[in-house]
Amino acid sequence: MASTYRPTQVFASFTTTPPMHKIKKTPEIDDNAKKVQTQREIQVSASGEAFLAPDRAKVTVTVSSTKENVSEAKNSVTRRLDYILQSLQTHGVKEGDIDVYKNIQRIDGLYEMKTEVTVLFVDFNKCQATCNFLVEKLDNTVNVSQPQLFHSHQRLEMLRRQACLTAVKNAKQKALEVARLLRQAVGKPLMVREEFSHEWEGPAANEVPQDNEIPVSFQQRIANSTITVSVKVFAAFELKPREKGKQPDSMLLEANA
């Protein structure tokens, strides 16, 4: 079967101003018109991506006890709670990263005392070591949740800016390469506009999803919580004749790479 060529997109476009004889001259714009006549520009679009693994983990440790006597229920939970807080301190968890919530209620004439300890980790190795220690040392009245992985707000904002800057950098590089091919030079930027921004969590849409029946490793959970940001920008740069004997900016970039 014979194949046919189908262009998928315009790599770049050039614009010029109307000829001087079509511009209505006035005393106010006569001097500027001569400058406008020779102004040319190159327009390009480019994309940039950046990704970031989660940098925070939250673990909830739940302690519960059901007794006929409310004091016994409280004492049972308090002993385990003190041990948990001491263990967290031993593993280097700061007091400001720990929140404790207590609740007591009556169920079928019995008193149920439940306490939740929420712990914030910024070190995943410390998180795993602490969780493993608590599971090993405490009985089944204590439940240690799987770490909930997420991103801090500051890091997310930095990620979005990084993706945008990468797109702008790629647009500038594309303009330089086109100009060099045409033996021209790129001048000052005339306009930069963000046209599209998209972010998603986990693998890309075209990747094969993992079988839910297979246990997920901690590293896989990190990958599933990684956020990717994609940004597309449109940029226009001044297009100038290349000065004789001057090295193009694109060659300078390649030399410095």
C-alpha positions as CSV (number, residue, x, y, z in Angstrom):
1,M,0.0,0.0,0.0
2,A,1.4,3.3,-1.0
3,S,1.9,5.8,1.8
4,T,1.0,9.5,1.5
5,Y,2.6,12.4,3.4
6,R,0.3,14.2,5.8
7,P,1.7,17.1,7.7
8,T,0.5,17.0,11.3
9,Q,1.2,20.6,12.4
10,V,2.8,23.9,11.5
11,F,6.3,24.1,12.9
12,A,6.5,27.9,12.7
13,S,5.0,30.8,10.9
14,F,6.2,34.2,9.9
15,T,4.4,37.6,9.7
16,T,5.2,40.8,7.9
17,T,3.7,44.2,8.0
18,P,1.9,45.9,5.0
19,P,4.0,47.6,2.4
20,M,4.8,51.3,3.0
21,H,2.7,52.5,0.0
22,K,-0.5,51.0,1.7
23,I,0.1,52.8,5.0
24,K,-1.6,56.1,5.2
25,K,1.1,58.5,6.2
26,T,0.6,61.2,8.9
27,P,3.1,63.5,10.5
28,E,2.7,61.5,13.8
29,I,3.4,58.1,12.4
30,D,5.7,58.8,9.5
31,D,8.9,58.1,11.4
32,N,7.5,55.0,13.0
33,A,6.1,53.6,9.8
34,K,9.6,53.1,8.4
35,K,10.5,51.0,11.4
36,V,7.3,49.0,11.2
37,Q,7.8,48.2,7.5
38,T,10.9,46.1,8.2
39,Q,9.6,44.4,11.3
40,R,9.2,40.6,10.9
41,E,8.4,38.0,13.5
42,I,8.5,34.2,13.9
43,Q,5.7,32.5,15.7
44,V,6.1,29.1,17.3
45,S,4.3,26.8,19.8
46,A,6.0,24.3,22.1
47,S,5.2,22.1,25.1
48,G,6.9,21.3,28.3
49,E,6.4,18.7,31.0
50,A,7.5,18.3,34.6
51,F,6.7,15.6,37.1
52,L,7.0,15.3,40.9
53,A,6.8,12.4,43.3
54,P,4.8,12.9,46.5
55,D,6.8,14.5,49.3
56,R,4.4,14.0,52.2
57,A,2.9,10.9,53.9
58,K,0.1,10.7,56.5
59,V,-0.5,7.7,58.7
60,T,-3.4,7.2,61.1
61,V,-3.0,4.9,64.1
62,T,-6.3,3.9,65.7
63,V,-6.5,2.5,69.3
64,S,-9.8,1.2,70.6
65,S,-11.1,-0.6,73.6
66,T,-14.6,-1.8,74.7
67,K,-15.3,-2.4,78.4
68,E,-18.2,-2.5,80.7
69,N,-16.5,0.1,82.9
70,V,-15.6,3.5,81.3
71,S,-12.5,3.9,83.4
72,E,-11.2,0.5,82.3
73,A,-11.8,1.5,78.6
74,K,-9.9,4.8,79.1
75,N,-7.0,3.2,80.9
76,S,-6.6,0.5,78.3
77,V,-6.4,3.0,75.5
78,T,-4.2,5.4,77.5
79,R,-1.5,2.8,78.1
80,R,-1.3,2.0,74.4
81,L,-1.5,5.7,73.4
82,D,1.4,6.6,75.7
83,Y,3.5,3.8,74.1
84,I,2.6,5.0,70.6
85,L,3.6,8.6,71.4
86,Q,6.8,7.5,73.0
87,S,7.7,5.3,70.0
88,L,7.0,8.2,67.6
89,Q,9.4,10.4,69.7
90,T,12.0,7.7,69.6
91,H,11.8,7.5,65.8
92,G,12.4,11.3,65.5
93,V,8.8,12.4,64.8
94,K,8.3,16.1,65.8
95,E,5.5,16.9,68.2
96,G,4.0,19.4,65.8
97,D,3.5,16.6,63.2
98,I,1.3,14.6,65.6
99,D,-2.5,15.1,66.1
100,V,-4.5,13.1,68.6
101,Y,-8.3,12.8,68.5
102,K,-10.3,11.0,71.3
103,N,-13.9,9.7,71.2
104,I,-16.0,7.7,73.7
105,Q,-19.4,6.3,73.1
106,R,-21.9,3.7,74.4
107,I,-22.7,0.6,72.3
108,D,-25.2,-2.0,73.6
109,G,-24.5,-1.0,77.2
110,L,-20.7,-1.1,76.8
111,Y,-18.2,1.8,76.6
112,E,-16.1,2.1,73.5
113,M,-13.1,4.3,73.8
114,K,-11.4,5.1,70.5
115,T,-8.3,7.3,69.8
116,E,-6.8,8.3,66.5
117,V,-3.3,9.5,66.1
118,T,-2.5,11.2,62.8
119,V,1.2,11.4,62.0
120,L,2.8,13.5,59.2
121,F,6.0,12.3,57.6
122,V,8.4,14.0,55.2
123,D,10.9,11.1,55.3
124,F,9.4,8.0,53.7
125,N,12.1,5.7,55.1
126,K,11.3,7.0,58.6
127,C,7.6,6.5,57.8
128,Q,8.0,2.8,56.9
129,A,10.3,2.1,59.8
130,T,7.9,3.6,62.3
131,C,4.8,1.9,60.9
132,N,6.6,-1.5,60.9
133,F,7.7,-1.0,64.5
134,L,4.2,-0.2,65.7
135,V,2.6,-3.2,63.8
136,E,5.3,-5.5,65.3
137,K,5.0,-4.3,68.9
138,L,1.2,-3.7,69.4
139,D,-1.7,-6.1,69.4
140,N,-4.8,-6.2,67.2
141,T,-6.5,-3.5,69.2
142,V,-4.2,-1.1,67.4
143,N,-4.6,-0.5,63.6
144,V,-1.9,1.2,61.6
145,S,-3.2,2.5,58.2
146,Q,-1.3,2.4,55.0
147,P,0.6,5.7,54.4
148,Q,-1.5,8.3,52.4
149,L,0.9,9.9,50.0
150,F,0.4,13.5,48.8
151,H,2.1,16.8,47.8
152,S,2.7,20.0,49.7
153,H,1.1,23.1,48.1
154,Q,4.4,24.8,47.7
155,R,5.9,22.0,45.8
156,L,2.9,21.7,43.5
157,E,3.2,25.4,42.6
158,M,6.9,25.0,41.9
159,L,6.1,22.1,39.6
160,R,3.5,24.1,37.6
161,R,6.0,27.0,37.1
162,Q,8.7,24.6,36.1
163,A,6.5,23.0,33.4
164,C,5.7,26.5,32.0
165,L,9.3,27.6,32.0
166,T,10.3,24.4,30.2
167,A,7.7,25.1,27.5
168,V,8.9,28.6,27.0
169,K,12.5,27.4,26.8
170,N,11.5,24.9,24.2
171,A,9.7,27.6,22.2
172,K,12.8,29.8,22.2
173,Q,15.0,26.9,21.1
174,K,12.6,26.0,18.3
175,A,12.6,29.6,17.1
176,L,16.4,29.7,17.1
177,E,16.7,26.5,15.1
178,V,14.2,27.7,12.5
179,A,15.9,31.1,12.2
180,R,19.3,29.4,11.8
181,L,17.9,27.2,9.0
182,L,16.8,30.4,7.2
183,R,20.0,32.2,8.0
184,Q,18.2,34.7,10.2
185,A,18.6,35.7,13.8
186,V,16.0,35.8,16.6
187,G,15.5,39.1,18.3
188,K,13.5,40.1,21.4
189,P,10.4,38.3,22.4
190,L,7.2,40.0,21.3
191,M,4.6,37.8,23.0
192,V,4.4,34.6,25.1
193,R,1.0,33.1,25.9
194,E,0.1,29.9,27.8
195,E,-2.4,28.1,25.7
196,F,-3.0,24.8,27.5
197,S,-2.2,23.3,30.9
198,H,-3.0,19.8,32.1
199,E,-2.0,17.8,35.1
200,W,-2.6,14.2,36.1
201,E,-1.7,11.8,38.9
202,G,-0.1,8.4,38.2
203,P,0.8,6.8,34.9
204,A,0.0,8.4,31.6
205,A,-3.4,7.5,30.0
206,N,-1.7,5.4,27.3
207,E,0.1,3.2,29.8
208,V,-1.3,-0.3,30.7
209,P,-3.0,-0.1,34.2
210,Q,-1.8,-2.5,36.9
211,D,-3.8,-5.5,37.8
212,N,-5.8,-4.7,41.0
213,E,-5.4,-8.2,42.3
214,I,-1.6,-7.9,42.5
215,P,-0.3,-6.4,45.8
216,V,1.0,-2.8,45.2
217,S,4.6,-2.2,46.5
218,F,5.5,1.0,48.3
219,Q,7.5,2.2,45.2
220,Q,4.5,1.5,43.0
221,R,2.3,3.6,45.3
222,I,4.8,6.4,45.0
223,A,4.7,6.1,41.2
224,N,0.8,6.1,41.3
225,S,0.8,9.3,43.3
226,T,3.4,11.1,41.1
227,I,1.9,14.2,39.5
228,T,2.8,15.3,35.9
229,V,2.1,18.7,34.5
230,S,2.0,19.5,30.8
231,V,2.0,23.1,29.5
232,K,1.7,24.3,25.9
233,V,2.7,27.9,25.0
234,F,2.6,30.2,22.0
235,A,5.4,32.6,21.5
236,A,6.4,35.3,19.0
237,F,9.9,36.6,18.5
238,E,11.4,39.3,16.4
239,L,13.1,38.0,13.3
240,K,16.2,39.9,12.2
241,P,18.8,39.5,9.5
242,R,21.9,37.7,10.8
243,E,24.9,40.0,11.3
244,K,27.9,38.9,9.4
245,G,30.5,37.2,11.4
246,K,28.2,36.8,14.4
247,Q,27.5,33.3,15.8
248,P,23.8,32.5,16.0
249,D,22.3,32.1,19.4
250,S,21.4,28.5,18.7
251,M,25.0,27.6,18.1
252,L,26.0,29.3,21.3
253,L,23.4,27.2,23.2
254,E,24.8,24.0,21.7
255,A,28.3,25.0,22.6
256,N,27.3,25.7,26.2
257,A,25.3,22.5,26.5
